[in-house]
């Protein structure tokens, strides 16, 4: 699954796909991304944009993801886009 699936009739060229592949760099930022998302989540719950129940579930999932990344259980492949796209089902 690609982030652009459904927006275009054809798959991107190999050179464009290679250019847009930044997981090797983004991967090092994963712990910080999760930390930022936890803070953002806290604010969304505080403003009642996300219910406390849903916020708790999302928090558990983010913490699980952080643990899996830290332990090496969750890994990426060259065809994987940023993990947040996976979580969103894009």
RODO-207633 format. One record per residue (C-alpha): residue number from 1; residue in one letter; x, y, z. Coordinates in Angstrom, 1 decimal, decimal comma, always signed. Each point is the difference from the previous one (the first is absolute). Layout:
REM residues N
  guse  nuvo       u       v       w
   NUM     A       X       Y       Z
...
This chain:
REM residues 90
  guse  nuvo       u       v       w
     1     X    +0,0    +0,0    +0,0
     2     X    +1,3    +3,4    -0,9
     3     X    -0,9    +3,4    +1,3
     4     X    -1,0    +1,1    -3,4
     5     X    -2,2    -3,0    -0,9
     6     X    -3,3    +1,2    -1,3
     7     X    +1,2    +3,5    -0,9
     8     X    +1,6    -1,1    -3,3
     9     X    -0,8    -2,5    -2,7
    10     X    +3,6    -1,3    -0,2
    11     X    +2,7    -1,0    +2,5
    12     X    +2,8    +2,5    +0,3
    13     X    +3,2    -0,6    -1,9
    14     X    +2,8    -1,9    +1,8
    15     X    +2,0    +3,1    +0,3
    16     X    -2,8    +2,0    +1,7
    17     X    -0,7    -2,9    +2,3
    18     X    +3,7    -0,1    +1,0
    19     X    +0,1    +3,7    +0,5
    20     X    -3,0    +0,0    +2,3
    21     X    +1,3    -2,9    +2,1
    22     X    +1,3    +1,7    +3,1
    23     X    -0,7    -2,8    +2,6
    24     X    +3,7    -0,6    +0,5
    25     X    +0,2    +3,5    +1,4
    26     X    -3,4    +0,3    +1,5
    27     X    +0,5    -3,2    +2,0
    28     X    +2,6    +1,8    +2,2
    29     X    -2,7    +2,6    +0,9
    30     X    -2,6    -2,6    +1,0
    31     X    +0,5    +0,4    +3,8
    32     X    -0,3    +3,8    -0,3
    33     X    -3,1    -0,3    -2,2
    34     X    -1,7    -2,3    +2,5
    35     X    +0,9    +2,4    +2,9
    36     X    -1,4    +3,0    -2,0
    37     X    -3,2    -2,0    -0,8
    38     X    -0,5    -0,9    +3,7
    39     X    +0,2    +3,7    +0,9
    40     X    -2,4    +0,9    -2,8
    41     X    -2,3    -2,8    +1,0
    42     X    -0,1    +1,4    +3,6
    43     X    -1,0    +3,4    -1,3
    44     X    -2,7    -1,4    -2,3
    45     X    -1,5    -1,9    +2,9
    46     X    +0,2    +3,0    +2,2
    47     X    -1,9    +2,1    -2,6
    48     X    -2,6    -2,9    -0,5
    49     X    +0,9    -0,4    -3,6
    50     X    +0,8    -3,7    +0,8
    51     X    -2,0    -1,7    +2,8
    52     X    +1,9    -1,2    +3,1
    53     X    -0,8    -3,6    -0,9
    54     X    +1,4    +0,3    -3,6
    55     X    +2,9    +2,0    +1,3
    56     X    +0,9    -2,8    +2,4
    57     X    -0,1    -2,5    -2,8
    58     X    +2,1    +2,1    -2,3
    59     X    +2,5    +0,6    +2,8
    60     X    +0,3    -3,8    +0,7
    61     X    +0,6    -0,6    -3,7
    62     X    +2,7    +2,7    -0,3
    63     X    +1,8    -1,3    +3,1
    64     X    -0,2    -3,5    -1,4
    65     X    +1,5    +1,2    -3,3
    66     X    +2,8    +1,8    +1,9
    67     X    +0,8    -3,2    +1,9
    68     X    +0,0    -2,0    -3,2
    69     X    +2,2    +2,5    -1,8
    70     X    +2,4    +0,2    +2,9
    71     X    +0,3    -3,8    +0,3
    72     X    +0,4    -0,5    -3,7
    73     X    -3,2    -2,0    -0,3
    74     X    -1,5    +2,5    -2,4
    75     X    +2,2    +0,5    -3,0
    76     X    -0,4    +1,6    -3,4
    77     X    +0,6    -1,1    -3,5
    78     X    +0,9    +2,1    -3,0
    79     X    -3,5    -0,1    -1,3
    80     X    -1,5    +1,2    +3,3
    81     X    -1,0    +3,6    +0,2
    82     X    +0,1    +1,9    +3,3
    83     X    -1,5    -2,1    +2,8
    84     X    -2,6    +2,6    +0,7
    85     X    -1,4    -0,6    -3,5
    86     X    -0,4    -3,6    +0,9
    87     X    -1,8    +0,9    +3,2
    88     X    -2,4    +2,1    -2,0
    89     X    -0,6    -2,7    -2,5
    90     X    +1,2    +2,1    -2,9
